[in-house]
Amino acid sequence: MIQHLTLQHYQKMLWKNGLGFTYEIARSPQEDADDFDWRISMADVDTDSEFSFFKDKQRIISVLSGAGMHLSLKQKMLAEPNEVHVLTRTLFAFDGEQPVFCRLLNGPIRDLNLIYRKDRVQPRVQWLKGEAVQTVLSSAPTLFIFNMAEAAVIQIAQQKYHLAALDCLKISNADQILTIQLPENLEKDCCFIELY
């Protein structure tokens, strides 16, 4: 099944720590807001703050817009935190239980988050960019294609999907290997999130 999701489909909700808002793109299972297997969301961050705590979860984060952020991650058994810069379109993975302080590099940012249970989900996340034709083969039971370009065309089998910026394709219950094509002549800026 293929669903074309737009910003109007995303659920706006308060961060767990109450310091901002996130736009939940999808979650499984849908019934439980806290004990989920995975969740994909987008957040607007306009001030330095602590990250929310997610018990038994792992996180992968990527900056969508803005200069980026500096993360201080408290390490177990170490006095000094691990310091990391996360810039636009880079991916950074970390433990959701780890204390993290975020300092914005130069003003507000928007980021994309995958939060998941590593005992139930094995993700693969990648950015596809450029104007050349790109083909992706995927056997993932669940796949998301999140678009950041002004416009994108995604072709699956003979069907074409036209995505605006911030639109997302959700492909679920695929019973075969999918061939996904991104045609040439359009600047591509898509995040592929495969969930196994």
Biotite code that builds the C-alpha atoms (Angstrom):
import biotite.structure as struc

atoms = struc.array([
    struc.Atom([0.000, 0.000, 0.000], chain_id="A", res_id=1, res_name="MET", atom_name="CA", element="C"),
    struc.Atom([1.286, 3.459, -0.903], chain_id="A", res_id=2, res_name="ILE", atom_name="CA", element="C"),
    struc.Atom([0.113, 6.609, 0.888], chain_id="A", res_id=3, res_name="GLN", atom_name="CA", element="C"),
    struc.Atom([0.955, 10.171, -0.135], chain_id="A", res_id=4, res_name="HIS", atom_name="CA", element="C"),
    struc.Atom([1.262, 12.185, 3.094], chain_id="A", res_id=5, res_name="LEU", atom_name="CA", element="C"),
    struc.Atom([1.359, 15.975, 3.237], chain_id="A", res_id=6, res_name="THR", atom_name="CA", element="C"),
    struc.Atom([1.930, 18.473, 6.042], chain_id="A", res_id=7, res_name="LEU", atom_name="CA", element="C"),
    struc.Atom([-1.826, 18.456, 6.704], chain_id="A", res_id=8, res_name="GLN", atom_name="CA", element="C"),
    struc.Atom([-1.616, 14.751, 7.621], chain_id="A", res_id=9, res_name="HIS", atom_name="CA", element="C"),
    struc.Atom([1.118, 15.243, 10.220], chain_id="A", res_id=10, res_name="TYR", atom_name="CA", element="C"),
    struc.Atom([0.027, 15.464, 13.840], chain_id="A", res_id=11, res_name="GLN", atom_name="CA", element="C"),
    struc.Atom([1.387, 18.444, 15.761], chain_id="A", res_id=12, res_name="LYS", atom_name="CA", element="C"),
    struc.Atom([2.240, 17.559, 19.354], chain_id="A", res_id=13, res_name="MET", atom_name="CA", element="C"),
    struc.Atom([4.162, 18.937, 22.305], chain_id="A", res_id=14, res_name="LEU", atom_name="CA", element="C"),
    struc.Atom([7.633, 17.552, 22.940], chain_id="A", res_id=15, res_name="TRP", atom_name="CA", element="C"),
    struc.Atom([7.886, 15.116, 25.836], chain_id="A", res_id=16, res_name="LYS", atom_name="CA", element="C"),
    struc.Atom([9.952, 17.710, 27.724], chain_id="A", res_id=17, res_name="ASN", atom_name="CA", element="C"),
    struc.Atom([7.412, 20.457, 26.943], chain_id="A", res_id=18, res_name="GLY", atom_name="CA", element="C"),
    struc.Atom([9.999, 22.752, 25.327], chain_id="A", res_id=19, res_name="LEU", atom_name="CA", element="C"),
    struc.Atom([8.721, 22.703, 21.745], chain_id="A", res_id=20, res_name="GLY", atom_name="CA", element="C"),
    struc.Atom([6.560, 21.029, 19.127], chain_id="A", res_id=21, res_name="PHE", atom_name="CA", element="C"),
    struc.Atom([7.008, 18.139, 16.748], chain_id="A", res_id=22, res_name="THR", atom_name="CA", element="C"),
    struc.Atom([5.060, 17.108, 13.669], chain_id="A", res_id=23, res_name="TYR", atom_name="CA", element="C"),
    struc.Atom([4.541, 13.359, 13.810], chain_id="A", res_id=24, res_name="GLU", atom_name="CA", element="C"),
    struc.Atom([4.612, 11.912, 10.301], chain_id="A", res_id=25, res_name="ILE", atom_name="CA", element="C"),
    struc.Atom([3.918, 8.303, 11.281], chain_id="A", res_id=26, res_name="ALA", atom_name="CA", element="C"),
    struc.Atom([4.169, 5.895, 14.206], chain_id="A", res_id=27, res_name="ARG", atom_name="CA", element="C"),
    struc.Atom([3.761, 2.159, 14.753], chain_id="A", res_id=28, res_name="SER", atom_name="CA", element="C"),
    struc.Atom([1.812, 0.910, 16.505], chain_id="A", res_id=29, res_name="PRO", atom_name="CA", element="C"),
    struc.Atom([-0.471, 3.911, 16.113], chain_id="A", res_id=30, res_name="GLN", atom_name="CA", element="C"),
    struc.Atom([-2.385, 3.241, 19.332], chain_id="A", res_id=31, res_name="GLU", atom_name="CA", element="C"),
    struc.Atom([0.424, 3.944, 21.818], chain_id="A", res_id=32, res_name="ASP", atom_name="CA", element="C"),
    struc.Atom([2.059, 7.387, 21.871], chain_id="A", res_id=33, res_name="ALA", atom_name="CA", element="C"),
    struc.Atom([4.904, 6.249, 24.167], chain_id="A", res_id=34, res_name="ASP", atom_name="CA", element="C"),
    struc.Atom([5.516, 2.517, 23.699], chain_id="A", res_id=35, res_name="ASP", atom_name="CA", element="C"),
    struc.Atom([5.951, 2.534, 19.920], chain_id="A", res_id=36, res_name="PHE", atom_name="CA", element="C"),
    struc.Atom([8.250, 0.397, 17.788], chain_id="A", res_id=37, res_name="ASP", atom_name="CA", element="C"),
    struc.Atom([9.155, 3.365, 15.588], chain_id="A", res_id=38, res_name="TRP", atom_name="CA", element="C"),
    struc.Atom([8.192, 6.977, 14.995], chain_id="A", res_id=39, res_name="ARG", atom_name="CA", element="C"),
    struc.Atom([9.129, 9.447, 12.270], chain_id="A", res_id=40, res_name="ILE", atom_name="CA", element="C"),
    struc.Atom([8.684, 13.131, 13.025], chain_id="A", res_id=41, res_name="SER", atom_name="CA", element="C"),
    struc.Atom([9.795, 16.619, 12.082], chain_id="A", res_id=42, res_name="MET", atom_name="CA", element="C"),
    struc.Atom([10.561, 19.309, 14.660], chain_id="A", res_id=43, res_name="ALA", atom_name="CA", element="C"),
    struc.Atom([11.113, 23.059, 14.610], chain_id="A", res_id=44, res_name="ASP", atom_name="CA", element="C"),
    struc.Atom([13.847, 24.019, 17.066], chain_id="A", res_id=45, res_name="VAL", atom_name="CA", element="C"),
    struc.Atom([14.193, 27.740, 17.790], chain_id="A", res_id=46, res_name="ASP", atom_name="CA", element="C"),
    struc.Atom([16.078, 27.735, 21.081], chain_id="A", res_id=47, res_name="THR", atom_name="CA", element="C"),
    struc.Atom([18.873, 25.834, 22.818], chain_id="A", res_id=48, res_name="ASP", atom_name="CA", element="C"),
    struc.Atom([17.389, 23.006, 24.891], chain_id="A", res_id=49, res_name="SER", atom_name="CA", element="C"),
    struc.Atom([17.678, 19.504, 26.299], chain_id="A", res_id=50, res_name="GLU", atom_name="CA", element="C"),
    struc.Atom([16.478, 16.634, 24.133], chain_id="A", res_id=51, res_name="PHE", atom_name="CA", element="C"),
    struc.Atom([13.562, 14.530, 25.352], chain_id="A", res_id=52, res_name="SER", atom_name="CA", element="C"),
    struc.Atom([14.262, 11.174, 27.038], chain_id="A", res_id=53, res_name="PHE", atom_name="CA", element="C"),
    struc.Atom([13.101, 8.056, 25.170], chain_id="A", res_id=54, res_name="PHE", atom_name="CA", element="C"),
    struc.Atom([13.402, 4.858, 27.189], chain_id="A", res_id=55, res_name="LYS", atom_name="CA", element="C"),
    struc.Atom([14.575, 1.766, 25.273], chain_id="A", res_id=56, res_name="ASP", atom_name="CA", element="C"),
    struc.Atom([14.806, 3.758, 22.043], chain_id="A", res_id=57, res_name="LYS", atom_name="CA", element="C"),
    struc.Atom([17.499, 4.677, 19.532], chain_id="A", res_id=58, res_name="GLN", atom_name="CA", element="C"),
    struc.Atom([17.433, 7.873, 17.472], chain_id="A", res_id=59, res_name="ARG", atom_name="CA", element="C"),
    struc.Atom([18.647, 9.022, 14.071], chain_id="A", res_id=60, res_name="ILE", atom_name="CA", element="C"),
    struc.Atom([18.426, 12.755, 13.436], chain_id="A", res_id=61, res_name="ILE", atom_name="CA", element="C"),
    struc.Atom([19.079, 14.941, 10.392], chain_id="A", res_id=62, res_name="SER", atom_name="CA", element="C"),
    struc.Atom([18.868, 18.715, 9.959], chain_id="A", res_id=63, res_name="VAL", atom_name="CA", element="C"),
    struc.Atom([16.438, 19.697, 7.187], chain_id="A", res_id=64, res_name="LEU", atom_name="CA", element="C"),
    struc.Atom([16.915, 23.459, 7.197], chain_id="A", res_id=65, res_name="SER", atom_name="CA", element="C"),
    struc.Atom([18.975, 25.996, 9.103], chain_id="A", res_id=66, res_name="GLY", atom_name="CA", element="C"),
    struc.Atom([22.684, 26.092, 9.879], chain_id="A", res_id=67, res_name="ALA", atom_name="CA", element="C"),
    struc.Atom([22.684, 23.054, 12.141], chain_id="A", res_id=68, res_name="GLY", atom_name="CA", element="C"),
    struc.Atom([23.194, 22.220, 15.800], chain_id="A", res_id=69, res_name="MET", atom_name="CA", element="C"),
    struc.Atom([25.912, 21.373, 18.279], chain_id="A", res_id=70, res_name="HIS", atom_name="CA", element="C"),
    struc.Atom([25.070, 18.406, 20.515], chain_id="A", res_id=71, res_name="LEU", atom_name="CA", element="C"),
    struc.Atom([26.636, 17.671, 23.886], chain_id="A", res_id=72, res_name="SER", atom_name="CA", element="C"),
    struc.Atom([26.030, 14.018, 24.753], chain_id="A", res_id=73, res_name="LEU", atom_name="CA", element="C"),
    struc.Atom([26.678, 12.886, 28.311], chain_id="A", res_id=74, res_name="LYS", atom_name="CA", element="C"),
    struc.Atom([28.712, 9.692, 28.225], chain_id="A", res_id=75, res_name="GLN", atom_name="CA", element="C"),
    struc.Atom([28.391, 6.974, 30.844], chain_id="A", res_id=76, res_name="LYS", atom_name="CA", element="C"),
    struc.Atom([31.589, 6.563, 32.859], chain_id="A", res_id=77, res_name="MET", atom_name="CA", element="C"),
    struc.Atom([33.135, 9.696, 31.313], chain_id="A", res_id=78, res_name="LEU", atom_name="CA", element="C"),
    struc.Atom([33.336, 13.130, 32.891], chain_id="A", res_id=79, res_name="ALA", atom_name="CA", element="C"),
    struc.Atom([33.394, 15.048, 29.604], chain_id="A", res_id=80, res_name="GLU", atom_name="CA", element="C"),
    struc.Atom([30.476, 14.935, 27.164], chain_id="A", res_id=81, res_name="PRO", atom_name="CA", element="C"),
    struc.Atom([30.866, 13.905, 23.540], chain_id="A", res_id=82, res_name="ASN", atom_name="CA", element="C"),
    struc.Atom([30.603, 17.019, 21.349], chain_id="A", res_id=83, res_name="GLU", atom_name="CA", element="C"),
    struc.Atom([29.088, 16.683, 17.858], chain_id="A", res_id=84, res_name="VAL", atom_name="CA", element="C"),
    struc.Atom([28.104, 19.106, 15.095], chain_id="A", res_id=85, res_name="HIS", atom_name="CA", element="C"),
    struc.Atom([25.066, 18.008, 13.060], chain_id="A", res_id=86, res_name="VAL", atom_name="CA", element="C"),
    struc.Atom([24.833, 19.962, 9.814], chain_id="A", res_id=87, res_name="LEU", atom_name="CA", element="C"),
    struc.Atom([22.221, 20.030, 7.061], chain_id="A", res_id=88, res_name="THR", atom_name="CA", element="C"),
    struc.Atom([21.567, 16.595, 5.490], chain_id="A", res_id=89, res_name="ARG", atom_name="CA", element="C"),
    struc.Atom([24.022, 14.766, 7.730], chain_id="A", res_id=90, res_name="THR", atom_name="CA", element="C"),
    struc.Atom([22.741, 11.837, 9.792], chain_id="A", res_id=91, res_name="LEU", atom_name="CA", element="C"),
    struc.Atom([23.573, 11.294, 13.446], chain_id="A", res_id=92, res_name="PHE", atom_name="CA", element="C"),
    struc.Atom([22.578, 8.235, 15.501], chain_id="A", res_id=93, res_name="ALA", atom_name="CA", element="C"),
    struc.Atom([22.487, 8.095, 19.301], chain_id="A", res_id=94, res_name="PHE", atom_name="CA", element="C"),
    struc.Atom([20.800, 6.455, 22.281], chain_id="A", res_id=95, res_name="ASP", atom_name="CA", element="C"),
    struc.Atom([17.395, 7.933, 23.144], chain_id="A", res_id=96, res_name="GLY", atom_name="CA", element="C"),
    struc.Atom([18.130, 7.494, 26.865], chain_id="A", res_id=97, res_name="GLU", atom_name="CA", element="C"),
    struc.Atom([21.334, 9.513, 26.633], chain_id="A", res_id=98, res_name="GLN", atom_name="CA", element="C"),
    struc.Atom([21.230, 13.046, 28.101], chain_id="A", res_id=99, res_name="PRO", atom_name="CA", element="C"),
    struc.Atom([21.707, 15.445, 25.179], chain_id="A", res_id=100, res_name="VAL", atom_name="CA", element="C"),
    struc.Atom([21.883, 19.248, 25.134], chain_id="A", res_id=101, res_name="PHE", atom_name="CA", element="C"),
    struc.Atom([21.313, 20.980, 21.799], chain_id="A", res_id=102, res_name="CYS", atom_name="CA", element="C"),
    struc.Atom([22.870, 24.351, 21.000], chain_id="A", res_id=103, res_name="ARG", atom_name="CA", element="C"),
    struc.Atom([21.834, 25.975, 17.722], chain_id="A", res_id=104, res_name="LEU", atom_name="CA", element="C"),
    struc.Atom([24.747, 27.046, 15.522], chain_id="A", res_id=105, res_name="LEU", atom_name="CA", element="C"),
    struc.Atom([23.139, 30.076, 13.894], chain_id="A", res_id=106, res_name="ASN", atom_name="CA", element="C"),
    struc.Atom([19.417, 30.453, 14.478], chain_id="A", res_id=107, res_name="GLY", atom_name="CA", element="C"),
    struc.Atom([16.407, 28.124, 14.248], chain_id="A", res_id=108, res_name="PRO", atom_name="CA", element="C"),
    struc.Atom([16.461, 24.762, 12.496], chain_id="A", res_id=109, res_name="ILE", atom_name="CA", element="C"),
    struc.Atom([14.001, 22.134, 11.344], chain_id="A", res_id=110, res_name="ARG", atom_name="CA", element="C"),
    struc.Atom([15.023, 18.498, 11.797], chain_id="A", res_id=111, res_name="ASP", atom_name="CA", element="C"),
    struc.Atom([13.838, 15.015, 10.868], chain_id="A", res_id=112, res_name="LEU", atom_name="CA", element="C"),
    struc.Atom([13.817, 12.284, 13.511], chain_id="A", res_id=113, res_name="ASN", atom_name="CA", element="C"),
    struc.Atom([13.549, 8.522, 13.463], chain_id="A", res_id=114, res_name="LEU", atom_name="CA", element="C"),
    struc.Atom([13.044, 7.040, 16.931], chain_id="A", res_id=115, res_name="ILE", atom_name="CA", element="C"),
    struc.Atom([12.908, 3.248, 17.172], chain_id="A", res_id=116, res_name="TYR", atom_name="CA", element="C"),
    struc.Atom([13.371, 0.155, 19.316], chain_id="A", res_id=117, res_name="ARG", atom_name="CA", element="C"),
    struc.Atom([16.501, -1.607, 18.154], chain_id="A", res_id=118, res_name="LYS", atom_name="CA", element="C"),
    struc.Atom([15.203, -4.980, 19.362], chain_id="A", res_id=119, res_name="ASP", atom_name="CA", element="C"),
    struc.Atom([12.228, -4.670, 16.969], chain_id="A", res_id=120, res_name="ARG", atom_name="CA", element="C"),
    struc.Atom([13.386, -2.482, 14.076], chain_id="A", res_id=121, res_name="VAL", atom_name="CA", element="C"),
    struc.Atom([16.499, -2.341, 11.907], chain_id="A", res_id=122, res_name="GLN", atom_name="CA", element="C"),
    struc.Atom([16.520, 0.944, 9.948], chain_id="A", res_id=123, res_name="PRO", atom_name="CA", element="C"),
    struc.Atom([18.480, 2.131, 6.951], chain_id="A", res_id=124, res_name="ARG", atom_name="CA", element="C"),
    struc.Atom([18.446, 5.887, 6.314], chain_id="A", res_id=125, res_name="VAL", atom_name="CA", element="C"),
    struc.Atom([20.030, 7.744, 3.399], chain_id="A", res_id=126, res_name="GLN", atom_name="CA", element="C"),
    struc.Atom([19.752, 11.045, 1.540], chain_id="A", res_id=127, res_name="TRP", atom_name="CA", element="C"),
    struc.Atom([19.494, 11.054, -2.262], chain_id="A", res_id=128, res_name="LEU", atom_name="CA", element="C"),
    struc.Atom([20.566, 14.276, -3.968], chain_id="A", res_id=129, res_name="LYS", atom_name="CA", element="C"),
    struc.Atom([21.479, 15.598, -7.417], chain_id="A", res_id=130, res_name="GLY", atom_name="CA", element="C"),
    struc.Atom([19.904, 15.741, -10.866], chain_id="A", res_id=131, res_name="GLU", atom_name="CA", element="C"),
    struc.Atom([20.937, 12.353, -12.293], chain_id="A", res_id=132, res_name="ALA", atom_name="CA", element="C"),
    struc.Atom([18.496, 9.461, -12.581], chain_id="A", res_id=133, res_name="VAL", atom_name="CA", element="C"),
    struc.Atom([18.576, 7.400, -9.400], chain_id="A", res_id=134, res_name="GLN", atom_name="CA", element="C"),
    struc.Atom([17.177, 3.924, -8.835], chain_id="A", res_id=135, res_name="THR", atom_name="CA", element="C"),
    struc.Atom([16.715, 2.330, -5.432], chain_id="A", res_id=136, res_name="VAL", atom_name="CA", element="C"),
    struc.Atom([15.831, -1.310, -4.809], chain_id="A", res_id=137, res_name="LEU", atom_name="CA", element="C"),
    struc.Atom([14.167, -1.999, -1.475], chain_id="A", res_id=138, res_name="SER", atom_name="CA", element="C"),
    struc.Atom([12.827, -5.098, 0.244], chain_id="A", res_id=139, res_name="SER", atom_name="CA", element="C"),
    struc.Atom([11.857, -3.200, 3.404], chain_id="A", res_id=140, res_name="ALA", atom_name="CA", element="C"),
    struc.Atom([8.378, -4.027, 4.762], chain_id="A", res_id=141, res_name="PRO", atom_name="CA", element="C"),
    struc.Atom([7.950, -0.311, 5.471], chain_id="A", res_id=142, res_name="THR", atom_name="CA", element="C"),
    struc.Atom([9.592, 2.520, 3.549], chain_id="A", res_id=143, res_name="LEU", atom_name="CA", element="C"),
    struc.Atom([9.281, 6.296, 3.732], chain_id="A", res_id=144, res_name="PHE", atom_name="CA", element="C"),
    struc.Atom([10.460, 8.760, 1.084], chain_id="A", res_id=145, res_name="ILE", atom_name="CA", element="C"),
    struc.Atom([10.557, 12.267, 2.569], chain_id="A", res_id=146, res_name="PHE", atom_name="CA", element="C"),
    struc.Atom([10.971, 15.108, 0.067], chain_id="A", res_id=147, res_name="ASN", atom_name="CA", element="C"),
    struc.Atom([12.793, 18.373, 0.753], chain_id="A", res_id=148, res_name="MET", atom_name="CA", element="C"),
    struc.Atom([13.087, 19.552, -2.861], chain_id="A", res_id=149, res_name="ALA", atom_name="CA", element="C"),
    struc.Atom([10.655, 22.103, -4.259], chain_id="A", res_id=150, res_name="GLU", atom_name="CA", element="C"),
    struc.Atom([9.116, 19.284, -6.293], chain_id="A", res_id=151, res_name="ALA", atom_name="CA", element="C"),
    struc.Atom([9.905, 15.595, -6.744], chain_id="A", res_id=152, res_name="ALA", atom_name="CA", element="C"),
    struc.Atom([8.700, 12.788, -8.969], chain_id="A", res_id=153, res_name="VAL", atom_name="CA", element="C"),
    struc.Atom([8.890, 9.273, -7.566], chain_id="A", res_id=154, res_name="ILE", atom_name="CA", element="C"),
    struc.Atom([8.123, 6.359, -9.877], chain_id="A", res_id=155, res_name="GLN", atom_name="CA", element="C"),
    struc.Atom([7.188, 2.968, -8.430], chain_id="A", res_id=156, res_name="ILE", atom_name="CA", element="C"),
    struc.Atom([6.387, 0.347, -11.067], chain_id="A", res_id=157, res_name="ALA", atom_name="CA", element="C"),
    struc.Atom([4.414, 2.334, -13.657], chain_id="A", res_id=158, res_name="GLN", atom_name="CA", element="C"),
    struc.Atom([2.901, 4.794, -11.178], chain_id="A", res_id=159, res_name="GLN", atom_name="CA", element="C"),
    struc.Atom([4.307, 8.313, -10.746], chain_id="A", res_id=160, res_name="LYS", atom_name="CA", element="C"),
    struc.Atom([3.885, 10.320, -7.549], chain_id="A", res_id=161, res_name="TYR", atom_name="CA", element="C"),
    struc.Atom([4.404, 14.090, -7.493], chain_id="A", res_id=162, res_name="HIS", atom_name="CA", element="C"),
    struc.Atom([5.638, 15.347, -4.126], chain_id="A", res_id=163, res_name="LEU", atom_name="CA", element="C"),
    struc.Atom([5.847, 18.933, -2.936], chain_id="A", res_id=164, res_name="ALA", atom_name="CA", element="C"),
    struc.Atom([8.360, 20.015, -0.302], chain_id="A", res_id=165, res_name="ALA", atom_name="CA", element="C"),
    struc.Atom([7.763, 18.250, 3.052], chain_id="A", res_id=166, res_name="LEU", atom_name="CA", element="C"),
    struc.Atom([5.532, 15.604, 1.425], chain_id="A", res_id=167, res_name="ASP", atom_name="CA", element="C"),
    struc.Atom([6.219, 11.963, 2.193], chain_id="A", res_id=168, res_name="CYS", atom_name="CA", element="C"),
    struc.Atom([5.412, 8.637, 0.547], chain_id="A", res_id=169, res_name="LEU", atom_name="CA", element="C"),
    struc.Atom([4.699, 5.786, 2.948], chain_id="A", res_id=170, res_name="LYS", atom_name="CA", element="C"),
    struc.Atom([5.035, 2.350, 1.378], chain_id="A", res_id=171, res_name="ILE", atom_name="CA", element="C"),
    struc.Atom([3.907, -0.511, 3.599], chain_id="A", res_id=172, res_name="SER", atom_name="CA", element="C"),
    struc.Atom([3.221, -4.239, 3.394], chain_id="A", res_id=173, res_name="ASN", atom_name="CA", element="C"),
    struc.Atom([5.304, -4.605, 0.259], chain_id="A", res_id=174, res_name="ALA", atom_name="CA", element="C"),
    struc.Atom([5.439, -8.312, -0.634], chain_id="A", res_id=175, res_name="ASP", atom_name="CA", element="C"),
    struc.Atom([8.214, -7.973, -3.203], chain_id="A", res_id=176, res_name="GLN", atom_name="CA", element="C"),
    struc.Atom([11.391, -6.042, -3.901], chain_id="A", res_id=177, res_name="ILE", atom_name="CA", element="C"),
    struc.Atom([10.408, -2.578, -5.085], chain_id="A", res_id=178, res_name="LEU", atom_name="CA", element="C"),
    struc.Atom([12.175, -0.640, -7.805], chain_id="A", res_id=179, res_name="THR", atom_name="CA", element="C"),
    struc.Atom([11.934, 3.070, -7.050], chain_id="A", res_id=180, res_name="ILE", atom_name="CA", element="C"),
    struc.Atom([13.093, 5.587, -9.635], chain_id="A", res_id=181, res_name="GLN", atom_name="CA", element="C"),
    struc.Atom([13.788, 9.291, -9.356], chain_id="A", res_id=182, res_name="LEU", atom_name="CA", element="C"),
    struc.Atom([13.854, 10.716, -12.912], chain_id="A", res_id=183, res_name="PRO", atom_name="CA", element="C"),
    struc.Atom([16.490, 13.117, -14.191], chain_id="A", res_id=184, res_name="GLU", atom_name="CA", element="C"),
    struc.Atom([16.193, 16.888, -14.714], chain_id="A", res_id=185, res_name="ASN", atom_name="CA", element="C"),
    struc.Atom([14.721, 17.502, -11.272], chain_id="A", res_id=186, res_name="LEU", atom_name="CA", element="C"),
    struc.Atom([16.959, 18.435, -8.355], chain_id="A", res_id=187, res_name="GLU", atom_name="CA", element="C"),
    struc.Atom([16.539, 15.604, -5.857], chain_id="A", res_id=188, res_name="LYS", atom_name="CA", element="C"),
    struc.Atom([16.608, 16.076, -2.118], chain_id="A", res_id=189, res_name="ASP", atom_name="CA", element="C"),
    struc.Atom([14.894, 13.043, -0.593], chain_id="A", res_id=190, res_name="CYS", atom_name="CA", element="C"),
    struc.Atom([15.438, 11.059, 2.580], chain_id="A", res_id=191, res_name="CYS", atom_name="CA", element="C"),
    struc.Atom([14.809, 7.314, 2.251], chain_id="A", res_id=192, res_name="PHE", atom_name="CA", element="C"),
    struc.Atom([13.922, 5.599, 5.536], chain_id="A", res_id=193, res_name="ILE", atom_name="CA", element="C"),
    struc.Atom([13.703, 1.810, 5.312], chain_id="A", res_id=194, res_name="GLU", atom_name="CA", element="C"),
    struc.Atom([12.373, -0.095, 8.316], chain_id="A", res_id=195, res_name="LEU", atom_name="CA", element="C"),
    struc.Atom([13.102, -3.820, 8.554], chain_id="A", res_id=196, res_name="TYR", atom_name="CA", element="C"),
])
